[in-house]
């Protein structure tokens, strides 16, 4: 296997990152000398925090129990900042101070005093993981948290604490402006711009900084929010997180009677229908490119701010997704190339994967991104094998920094991992998709060339959804000059709770959903096997499930046809099928 092209891509990426680092170091040194810390005069108001708060968590925090990102520590009277963080995600949550919303929800004097004490402790002590605390996005999140929860922090505080708090806001503004000038990565730039706008709108005395932040915000939104409303990372979760920050920001511009950047208004209007595109009947979002657990209450709250009650987008060519609906059935498919390298730290090798649901019941899923897991599991969750699509010779369609291959794991690879994370360095370059209609059935045809450089094969997938939604037919085709010994494996990961059993020697797989709705999977000309799988994005952690697997040699069998067919509302093996059984 020739890794030559990937090797040179890695070298070019390393050179680019080294140049960015040198420019950043120069700007950082000069800014320390010539940039003064802005001093807000006073806080004018606090924006609304749209994220759900739980007052019971305030009791946990007061008792010294800090649980974030699936990990927890008990402080036993010590400062939470004195402990080595159990994970990077835990540290980001602690130093982002988003948990202040739970203390505010408690609404007690004790919670207020506790919040003020923890903020003062963080500022005045030298404890903690300062590397994480000084990350651009963590600083931005902390600044937004401090401003949003300032009524909690400042109520009952004396004048000296109020002045210290204003200086703290000014220091955060200065640090973020330094990060921006130092060449922060795109997503960091956008988060910094949002936080700086929060500060400029909510604090008197930062008007000049607000003008700069507004220009930066407009620039980054135009760059990162695509014409169809998707984020350039192709990650549904980032869309949701951004909307939680952008919706209050829109309201703040209106409240201050400051001209709202047109890019902000346009971005929100495009993003909300795009979020709906990924939403299935159970209220959760499709698991593509870093999407993990859907906080259903958060999402429901978010969508209430969709003034137009927009309809889901069906065709998102810029983001690389397609959605098909018929009857109770819904399908969302990934038909896009990998995102730009700096935005690909969570992207998966799931080109042509799809998720399929019937009403509120998921049937076919991708494995999703775990909320908390080790590097090996996270890396596996991004592989092609963790998606409902086809892989060749157990190799992913994308190569990432940190993938197997010793040259990727040493020297430059390790340095890049520390600098910008496990980004995608190669993958499908030509991804095509076409929609049509045939006898009132929706047809989607897509292909990608991610396996052509290594195996000489192009993967093409054709899907047809019947008008009533009771039949999904598919065909996977492999064409090119791939070796006859090459093996292709087509996987359909089943949602948790779906029971699968083989029949007719593997030509048929019976599926019973949690609501007892019955479906039948069949394939030609190969037999299907049922193997163990795991769903990584369940709210209660990883869930064991199953997957339907089809294995072929493209040199001998270049195409496989398969179908999912609804049998009856309540499972009854003797009841006839709704669909015409001679379609396959």
C-alpha positions in Angstrom: 0.0 0.0 0.0 1.5 3.3 -1.1 1.3 6.1 1.5 3.4 8.5 -0.6 0.6 11.0 -1.3 -0.5 11.0 2.3 3.0 11.5 3.5 3.5 14.6 1.4 0.2 16.0 2.5 1.4 15.5 6.1 4.6 17.3 5.4 2.8 20.2 3.8 0.4 20.4 6.7 3.3 20.4 9.2 5.1 23.2 7.3 1.9 25.3 7.2 1.3 24.7 11.0 5.0 25.6 11.8 4.6 28.8 9.8 1.4 29.7 11.6 3.1 29.0 14.9 6.1 31.3 14.1 3.8 34.1 13.0 1.7 33.6 16.2 4.7 33.8 18.4 5.9 37.0 16.9 2.5 38.7 17.2 2.1 37.4 20.7 5.4 38.9 21.8 4.6 42.3 20.3 1.1 42.4 21.7 2.5 41.9 25.2 4.5 45.1 24.8 2.1 47.3 22.9 -1.4 46.2 23.9 -3.0 47.5 27.0 -5.7 45.6 28.9 -9.1 47.1 28.1 -11.0 48.3 31.2 -14.8 48.0 31.1 -16.5 50.8 33.0 -19.5 48.8 34.1 -21.7 45.9 33.2 -24.9 46.9 31.4 -26.9 43.7 31.3 -26.5 39.9 31.1 -27.6 37.9 28.1 -30.0 35.0 28.4 -28.4 31.5 28.6 -30.5 29.2 26.5 -28.9 26.0 27.8 -30.9 23.9 30.2 -29.9 24.3 33.9 -30.4 21.8 36.7 -30.6 23.2 40.2 -29.8 19.8 41.8 -26.3 20.1 40.3 -25.7 23.2 42.5 -26.0 21.0 45.6 -23.4 18.6 44.1 -21.0 21.5 43.5 -21.4 22.9 46.9 -20.7 19.5 48.4 -17.5 19.3 46.3 -18.7 16.8 43.6 -17.8 18.0 40.2 -19.1 15.7 37.4 -18.4 16.7 33.8 -18.1 14.8 30.5 -18.6 11.5 32.1 -16.0 11.9 34.8 -16.2 13.1 38.3 -14.0 14.1 41.3 -14.9 14.7 44.9 -12.8 17.6 46.4 -13.3 16.9 50.1 -13.0 20.5 50.9 -10.1 21.3 48.5 -10.3 23.5 45.5 -11.4 21.7 42.3 -8.6 23.6 40.5 -6.1 21.8 42.7 -6.8 18.4 41.1 -5.3 17.0 37.9 -8.2 16.8 35.5 -9.3 13.2 34.8 -9.7 14.1 31.1 -9.3 16.9 28.7 -13.1 17.3 28.2 -13.5 17.5 32.0 -10.9 20.2 32.2 -12.6 22.2 29.4 -15.9 22.0 31.2 -14.5 23.1 34.5 -12.5 26.0 33.1 -15.3 27.0 30.8 -17.5 27.8 33.9 -20.7 26.8 32.0 -21.7 25.0 35.2 -22.4 28.4 36.8 -25.9 28.2 35.2 -26.8 25.4 37.6 -25.9 27.5 40.6 -28.0 30.4 39.2 -30.9 28.0 38.7 -30.7 27.1 42.4 -31.6 30.7 43.2 -30.2 30.6 46.8 -27.8 32.9 48.6 -25.6 29.9 49.3 -25.3 29.2 45.6 -24.4 32.8 44.9 -21.7 32.8 47.6 -20.4 29.5 46.2 -20.2 30.9 42.7 -18.4 34.0 43.7 -16.0 32.0 45.8 -15.1 29.6 43.0 -14.6 32.5 40.5 -12.4 34.4 42.9 -10.5 31.2 43.7 -9.8 30.5 40.0 -8.6 34.1 39.5 -6.5 34.5 42.6 -4.9 31.1 42.9 -2.1 29.6 40.8 -3.7 26.2 40.8 -5.1 24.3 37.9 -4.3 23.1 34.4 -3.4 26.5 33.0 -2.6 25.1 29.5 -6.3 24.0 29.1 -7.6 27.1 30.9 -5.7 29.3 28.4 -7.0 27.5 25.3 -8.7 30.0 22.9 -12.1 28.3 23.0 -12.0 27.7 26.7 -11.2 31.4 27.3 -14.1 32.3 25.0 -16.5 30.0 26.8 -15.4 31.3 30.2 -15.9 34.9 29.2 -19.4 34.2 27.9 -20.2 32.2 31.1 -19.0 35.1 33.3 -21.0 37.6 31.4 -24.2 35.5 31.2 -24.0 34.6 34.9 -22.9 37.9 36.2 -26.1 38.5 38.1 -25.3 35.4 40.1 -21.7 36.2 40.6 -22.1 39.9 41.5 -25.3 39.9 43.6 -24.3 40.8 47.1 -20.7 41.4 46.2 -18.8 44.4 47.5 -17.3 47.2 45.3 -13.8 45.7 45.4 -15.0 42.4 44.0 -17.0 44.2 41.3 -13.9 46.0 40.2 -11.9 42.8 40.2 -14.6 41.2 38.1 -14.5 44.0 35.5 -10.7 43.7 35.3 -11.1 40.0 34.8 -13.5 40.7 31.8 -10.9 43.1 30.4 -8.1 40.5 30.7 -10.2 37.9 28.9 -10.9 40.4 26.1 -7.2 41.2 25.8 -6.2 37.5 25.7 -8.8 36.7 23.1 -7.7 39.5 20.9 -4.1 38.3 21.2 -5.2 34.8 20.2 -7.0 36.2 17.1 -4.0 38.2 16.0 -1.7 35.2 16.6 -3.5 33.1 13.9 -5.9 31.0 15.9 -7.5 28.1 14.0 -10.9 28.9 12.2 -13.2 27.5 14.9 -11.2 29.3 17.6 -11.5 32.5 15.6 -15.3 32.2 15.5 -15.7 31.4 19.1 -13.4 34.3 20.0 -15.4 36.6 17.9 -18.7 35.6 19.5 -17.2 36.0 23.0 -15.8 39.4 22.2 -19.1 40.6 20.9 -20.7 39.4 24.1 -18.2 41.5 26.1 -18.6 44.6 23.8 -22.4 44.6 23.9 -22.7 43.9 27.7 -20.0 46.2 29.0 -19.7 49.9 28.8 -16.3 51.1 27.7 -15.6 48.4 25.1 -17.2 50.0 22.0 -14.0 50.1 20.0 -13.5 46.4 20.7 -17.1 45.7 19.7 -16.5 47.2 16.3 -13.5 44.9 15.7 -15.3 41.9 17.1 -18.3 42.5 14.8 -16.1 42.6 11.7 -14.4 39.4 12.8 -17.7 37.7 13.5 -19.1 38.6 10.1 -16.0 37.4 8.4 -15.9 34.0 10.2 -19.6 33.4 9.8 -19.3 34.0 6.0 -16.4 31.6 5.9 -17.7 28.9 8.1 -21.5 28.8 7.7 -22.1 27.4 4.2 -24.8 28.6 1.8 -27.2 25.7 2.8 -26.7 26.5 6.6 -24.2 23.8 7.5 -21.0 24.4 9.3 -17.8 23.9 7.3 -16.8 21.1 9.7 -19.9 19.1 8.6 -20.6 18.4 12.2 -24.2 18.7 13.3 -23.2 19.2 16.9 -21.3 22.4 16.1 -24.3 23.8 14.5 -26.4 23.3 17.6 -23.6 24.7 19.9 -23.2 27.8 17.7 -26.9 28.5 17.7 -27.0 28.4 21.5 -24.5 31.3 21.4 -25.7 33.2 18.3 -29.4 33.5 19.2 -28.7 35.4 22.5 -26.1 37.5 20.6 -28.8 38.5 18.0 -31.0 39.6 20.9 -28.2 41.6 22.5 -27.6 43.6 19.3 -31.3 44.4 19.2 -31.4 45.4 22.9 -28.4 47.7 22.6 -29.9 49.2 19.4 -26.6 48.4 17.6 -26.8 47.5 13.9 -26.8 43.7 13.8 -24.3 42.3 11.3 -26.1 40.9 8.3 -23.9 37.9 8.3 -25.3 37.0 11.8 -28.9 37.3 10.8 -28.3 35.3 7.6 -26.4 32.6 9.3 -29.1 31.9 11.9 -31.8 31.9 9.3 -29.9 29.2 7.3 -28.7 27.2 10.3 -32.1 26.4 11.9 -33.5 24.5 8.8 -30.2 22.7 8.5 -30.5 21.4 12.1 -34.0 20.1 11.3 -32.5 18.2 8.3 -30.5 16.0 10.7 -33.4 15.4 13.1 -35.1 12.1 13.2 -38.6 11.2 14.5 -37.2 10.4 18.0 -35.9 14.0 18.3 -32.2 13.1 18.0 -29.8 14.2 15.3 -28.0 12.0 12.8 -24.6 10.7 13.8 -22.2 12.1 11.2 -18.7 13.7 11.5 -18.5 14.0 15.3 -22.1 14.1 16.3 -22.7 12.2 19.5 -25.4 12.3 22.2 -28.3 14.6 21.4 -29.5 16.6 24.4 -33.2 16.4 23.5 -34.3 19.1 25.9 -31.6 21.4 24.6 -32.6 20.8 21.0 -36.3 21.3 21.7 -35.5 24.6 23.5 -33.4 25.7 20.5 -36.0 25.0 17.9 -38.6 27.1 19.7 -36.5 30.1 18.6 -37.2 29.2 14.9 -39.6 32.1 14.3 -40.4 30.8 10.8 -41.0 27.2 12.0 -38.9 26.3 9.0 -39.1 23.0 7.2 -36.1 20.6 7.1 -33.7 21.0 4.2 -33.9 18.0 1.8 -30.9 18.8 -0.3 -27.7 20.3 1.1 -25.1 20.3 -1.6 -22.6 22.6 0.1 -22.6 20.6 3.4 -22.8 17.3 1.6 -26.0 15.7 2.9 -29.3 14.5 1.5 -32.6 13.8 3.2 -35.5 11.6 1.9 -38.9 11.3 3.5 -41.9 9.2 2.6 -44.7 8.0 4.8 -43.3 7.4 8.3 -39.8 6.7 6.9 -36.8 9.1 6.9 -33.3 8.7 5.5 -30.3 11.0 5.9 -27.2 10.3 3.9 -23.6 11.7 3.8 -22.7 12.6 0.3 -19.8 15.0 1.0 -16.0 15.0 0.9 -14.0 15.5 4.1 -14.1 19.0 5.6 -11.1 21.4 5.3 -8.1 20.0 7.3 -8.2 22.6 10.1 -11.9 21.8 10.7 -11.6 18.0 10.5 -10.5 17.1 14.0 -13.8 15.2 14.6 -14.7 14.2 11.0 -15.5 10.6 10.3 -14.6 8.4 7.2 -18.3 7.8 6.6 -18.8 8.9 3.0 -22.1 7.4 1.5 -23.2 6.2 5.0 -26.8 6.7 5.9 -29.2 6.6 8.8 -32.8 5.3 8.4 -35.8 5.5 10.8 -39.5 4.7 10.8 -41.5 7.2 12.8 -39.9 7.5 16.2 -37.9 4.3 15.8 -34.3 4.3 14.5 -33.4 1.3 12.3 -30.0 1.9 10.7 -27.5 4.2 12.4 -23.8 5.1 12.5 -22.0 4.2 15.7 -21.7 7.9 16.6 -19.1 9.7 18.7 -18.8 8.8 22.4 -19.3 11.5 25.0 -16.1 10.3 26.8 -13.7 7.6 25.7 -10.1 6.8 25.2 -8.2 7.8 22.1 -8.5 4.3 20.6 -12.3 4.2 20.9 -12.6 7.7 19.5 -10.3 6.8 16.6 -12.4 3.7 15.9 -15.6 5.7 16.0 -14.3 7.8 13.1 -13.4 4.8 10.9 -15.4 3.7 7.9 -16.2 0.5 9.7 -18.1 2.5 12.3 -20.5 3.8 9.6 -23.3 2.2 7.7 -21.4 2.1 4.4 -18.8 0.0 2.6 -15.1 -0.3 3.4 -12.4 -2.0 1.3 -9.9 -4.4 2.9 -10.7 -3.1 6.4 -9.2 0.3 5.5 -11.0 3.6 6.0 -11.9 5.9 3.1 -10.1 8.8 4.9 -6.6 8.8 6.5 -6.1 10.9 9.6 -3.1 12.0 11.7 -2.8 9.2 14.3 -4.0 6.4 12.0 -2.2 3.1 11.8 1.1 3.4 10.0 4.2 4.1 12.0 5.3 7.0 9.9 2.1 8.8 10.9 2.5 8.1 14.6 6.1 9.3 15.0 7.8 12.7 14.8 5.7 14.9 12.6 2.5 13.0 13.3 2.9 13.3 17.1 3.8 17.0 16.8 0.7 17.7 14.7 -1.5 15.7 17.0 -0.4 18.0 19.9 -0.8 21.2 17.8 -4.1 20.8 15.9 -5.4 17.3 16.8 -6.3 14.2 14.7 -7.2 16.0 11.4 -8.0 14.3 8.1 -5.1 14.4 5.7 -6.6 12.6 2.8 -9.9 11.1 1.7 -12.5 11.2 -1.1 -11.7 14.1 -3.5 -14.6 13.5 -6.0 -18.0 12.9 -4.4 -21.0 13.0 -6.7 -24.7 12.8 -5.9 -27.9 13.0 -8.0 -31.5 12.9 -7.0 -34.4 12.0 -9.2 -37.9 10.4 -9.1 -39.0 7.2 -10.6 -42.7 6.2 -10.5 -43.2 8.6 -7.6 -40.3 6.9 -5.7 -37.4 9.0 -4.6 -34.0 8.0 -6.0 -30.6 9.0 -4.8 -27.3 8.0 -6.5 -23.9 8.9 -5.1 -20.3 7.8 -5.5 -16.9 8.6 -4.0 -13.3 7.9 -5.1 -11.7 7.6 -1.6 -10.5 4.1 -2.4 -9.2 4.8 -5.9 -5.6 5.8 -5.0 -5.0 2.6 -3.0 -7.3 0.0 -4.5 -8.3 1.5 -7.9 -12.0 1.2 -6.9 -14.9 3.7 -6.8 -17.9 3.0 -4.6 -21.3 3.9 -5.9 -24.5 3.6 -3.8 -28.0 3.8 -5.3 -31.0 4.2 -3.0 -34.8 4.2 -3.8 -37.4 5.0 -1.2 -41.0 3.9 -2.0 -43.8 6.6 -1.9 -45.3 5.0 1.2 -42.0 4.7 2.9 -42.5 1.0 3.4 -39.6 -0.1 1.2 -36.0 1.1 0.9 -34.1 -0.5 -1.9 -30.3 -0.1 -2.3 -27.5 -1.2 -4.5 -23.8 -0.9 -3.8 -21.5 -1.0 -6.9 -17.7 -1.1 -7.1 -16.1 -0.3 -10.3 -12.5 0.3 -11.5 -9.4 -1.7 -11.8 -9.3 -3.1 -8.2 -7.6 -6.5 -7.7 -9.9 -9.5 -7.7 -8.6 -10.4 -4.2 -9.7 -7.1 -2.7 -12.6 -7.6 -0.2 -15.4 -5.1 0.3 -17.6 -5.2 3.5 -20.9 -3.4 3.6 -22.2 -2.7 7.1 -25.7 -1.7 8.3 -25.4 -0.9 12.1 -28.7 -1.4 13.8 -30.0 1.0 16.4 -30.1 -0.2 20.1 -33.2 -2.2 20.8 -33.6 -3.6 17.2 -33.7 -7.4 17.4 -32.2 -9.2 14.3 -32.5 -12.8 13.4 -31.3 -14.6 10.2 -33.7 -16.7 8.1 -33.6 -18.6 4.8 -29.9 -19.4 5.2 -28.9 -15.7 5.5 -30.8 -14.5 2.5 -33.2 -12.7 4.9 -32.7 -10.9 8.2 -35.9 -10.3 10.3 -35.8 -7.0 12.3 -38.2 -6.2 15.2 -38.1 -2.7 16.5 -38.7 -1.7 20.1 -42.3 -0.8 19.3 -42.8 -4.3 17.7 -42.8 -2.9 14.2 -41.3 -5.6 11.9 -39.0 -5.1 9.0 -37.3 -7.6 6.7 -33.8 -7.1 5.2 -32.7 -9.2 2.2 -29.8 -9.1 -0.3 -28.7 -10.6 -3.6 -26.6 -12.3 -4.6 -24.8 -12.7 -1.3 -25.9 -13.9 2.2 -26.1 -11.6 5.1 -24.6 -12.2 8.5 -25.5 -10.6 11.8 -22.5 -9.6 14.0 -22.0 -7.7 17.2 -21.7 -3.9 17.1 -21.8 -1.0 19.5 -23.6 2.3 19.6 -21.4 4.9 21.1 -23.7 7.9 21.3 -26.4 6.7 23.8 -27.1 9.1 26.7 -26.3 6.4 29.2 -23.0 5.4 27.6 -22.1 2.8 25.1 -24.7 0.3 24.1 -24.2 -3.2 22.6 -26.2 -3.7 19.4 -25.9 -5.6 16.2 -25.0 -5.0 12.5 -25.9 -6.6 9.2 -22.8 -7.4 7.2 -22.4 -8.2 3.5 -19.0 -9.4 2.3 -18.0 -9.5 -1.4 -15.0 -9.5 -3.7 -15.6 -6.7 -6.2 -13.5 -8.4 -8.8 -16.0 -11.3 -8.8 -19.2 -9.6 -7.6 -19.1 -5.9 -8.5 -22.6 -5.1 -7.2 -24.9 -6.1 -4.3 -28.6 -5.3 -4.2 -30.4 -5.1 -0.8 -33.7 -3.9 0.7 -35.4 -3.0 3.9 -39.1 -3.8 3.8 -41.8 -3.0 6.4 -43.9 -6.1 7.1 -46.6 -5.1 9.6 -47.2 -2.7 12.5 -47.0 -5.5 15.0 -44.7 -8.4 14.4 -46.5 -11.5 13.0 -44.4 -13.9 10.9 -47.5 -15.2 9.2 -48.9 -11.9 8.1 -48.2 -10.9 4.4 -45.8 -8.1 3.5 -47.1 -4.6 2.6 -44.6 -4.3 -0.2 -44.4 -6.1 -3.5 -42.0 -9.0 -2.8 -40.8 -9.3 -6.4 -39.0 -6.0 -6.5 -35.6 -7.5 -5.6 
